[in-house]
């Protein structure tokens, strides 16, 4: 943290609306730089007894997220409660398993509990004397001209007005701060839903808190038009998520009774059902979540800046939503290092110019990976292609990084990763017709083709 | 109109929100089919003395619009006050002119005054005994469950509630009806602005109402990053529109004083300036309009359907905004013919399924044509390519229709036209390197290439 203490504290107070994952991390970054930070959050304090988590979902932390956590010195702390997942394990309709490593030896994504991570970041933020957290503060509106937040205090039910000099909107996909920006002239905005919803379910821990599936893996039940996934928890259970069409012959609309659910799950997820004793109860009591991509521009307005889901909500299929939001914090911190802690207009402008194309690319990648996860990972040809790609990558070190690795295990800007990935996909499409088995890769004619493609890049 | 009288009148009253071009034409269609129609319009009656037109803009009516007008028997009537424009006339920075025909001999788009057309359609709608028009009725909100419109009466300033059984939202790009749909679950919505605004200006009539530029043409001053166009009026004047960046070295922001405007126009539009005596006054008193593309889905909700700009506002560069809205009316009428006047749920579902991909394609085409109009039409190579395309089209009748003609002079669905146009563009990109002048088209090697391309299609 030596770098921070060399920056002279700025007296100007900063306001953060939203104390979720991105808001709490951002507050920590800003406070460590010496800024007084005022944080408002709509929900109650998640660290209080009796707080009901909105979502108990697990998240997959990867390199971009870790770097952001390292920047405020909390990565080691979080790593202790994360479970490394080194591979995907695919479950077919007969319960047969196939696995595919995510990266090279030792590379993993980490299953982390959202609530735990959020509470830890709030503790750390609050430990900074210049951070003031206020919960139960719903943003009813913003007067962008007067620089005032209109808030409703949940405890007193009183409306109050808070002035701000600089406002960071980290209030998520349905951001009230963005809502104010959307009312300004010529505001580009888009919200697009998948025709799929999701339902959270549970695979229980075995006797003595044992994991009933391979612990260090992300489990996928790919079924073409839909899928279920499971991520491990520390207590031996797994959080499952079913991604499923709203309408159609196999859909939420088609499963109306416990008998429907039991019959359907028994048929398509036969190895999982015995591990899910609360299946029907959870299916009918847990809400069905929707899957939205939100894009907007600009992200800034005078002294207001959006970060995280507020400016770029994406679907969860690449496990990059939180990582992208955390990377926003790292990038903002870098810009503060470069420009100094008072050059806000230049920093806000450069932040949106730099981040917008990258989060747009990430939004596309997330939808692309939905098709991969629900369909392609069940195809032996696809898994063979992944193996061949790994061989090319090993044969040409530094010259070929698989797309998944670029997104997950690198800090290459998302847009660059996506462009490189599309080029590599085109090459694989030309190579694969010549390859029927892993060993074919070493055949001279295949090697000649690979060499030719690599020379042409 | 024989077809209409054979349909037995339905007693169910229909509600139309918005009496602009599409709303008034739709009301006419519905009334002629025997439906009682209740029409609400936010603005005052444009036929009343003292009504101030919001926009005096001219529109380019083309085949899709004409067919829709023919469907209610008003095409001949409108054609008398339209001015055919057979070609584009490009004005370069030295006042030199080049022209390019829009289609084959006799094919034209028609300059029509928006206000005149709207008033005429309102007259015709009102002449139907089962149509009831009410002006000054602002839609404040809609209760989709109770099927109620909340309106504010401009004259009395009283709010009132009107029930509806079937509601058609034809209230334009900033539709209040769409606003209600946007609040429903999982609503796809996008608004995207160009970084360009537009300003309406006037080229005055000459002595005795003479046209000071070629009357039967659409005039374009293409300047790479911006452009001005002019469409003829019956009184000898032209309506000009400058499409211009908001920001930058040549932009609205850069022209702050009358002297700035005179210097800029004198330099870049030297032949037009002498014909625009009110230039500086108009430049600073006329508003700067913005250019938005709006997409949304679904277009229907239970008994509500959006049509026209309310569901698919596009930028004006292909002259298809009104034509697409009018085509909505023709398509809805065809579906009523096919399914009968009571099968509304099926008709609404088919309408949006059929129209959505087409208006999405039209939105893309309109942006594509912006680049063509402001930049490519000034390029001699581009004009040569258009001539060669016309020759191919003549040589292979029925097998090659230029994209512009498919959009403007045909009823081919927009999405099909766009796909065919992209294929043809790719062919032209391969042919043009072999062609330096119009005569090259007849060279045997070029003819062989053309034959080969046509055989491969």
HADDOCK unambig.tbl for C-alpha pairs under 7 A between the chains (distance, minus, plus):
assign (segid A and resid 186 and name CA) (segid B and resid 193 and name CA) 5.82 0.50 0.50
assign (segid A and resid 188 and name CA) (segid B and resid 191 and name CA) 5.53 0.50 0.50
assign (segid A and resid 188 and name CA) (segid B and resid 192 and name CA) 4.59 0.50 0.50
assign (segid A and resid 188 and name CA) (segid B and resid 193 and name CA) 6.06 0.50 0.50
assign (segid A and resid 189 and name CA) (segid B and resid 190 and name CA) 5.52 0.50 0.50
assign (segid A and resid 189 and name CA) (segid B and resid 191 and name CA) 5.37 0.50 0.50
assign (segid A and resid 189 and name CA) (segid B and resid 192 and name CA) 6.48 0.50 0.50
assign (segid A and resid 190 and name CA) (segid B and resid 189 and name CA) 5.52 0.50 0.50
assign (segid A and resid 190 and name CA) (segid B and resid 190 and name CA) 3.95 0.50 0.50
assign (segid A and resid 190 and name CA) (segid B and resid 191 and name CA) 6.33 0.50 0.50
assign (segid A and resid 191 and name CA) (segid B and resid 188 and name CA) 5.52 0.50 0.50
assign (segid A and resid 191 and name CA) (segid B and resid 189 and name CA) 5.37 0.50 0.50
assign (segid A and resid 191 and name CA) (segid B and resid 190 and name CA) 6.32 0.50 0.50
assign (segid A and resid 192 and name CA) (segid B and resid 188 and name CA) 4.61 0.50 0.50
assign (segid A and resid 192 and name CA) (segid B and resid 189 and name CA) 6.52 0.50 0.50
assign (segid A and resid 193 and name CA) (segid B and resid 186 and name CA) 5.83 0.50 0.50
assign (segid A and resid 193 and name CA) (segid B and resid 188 and name CA) 6.08 0.50 0.50
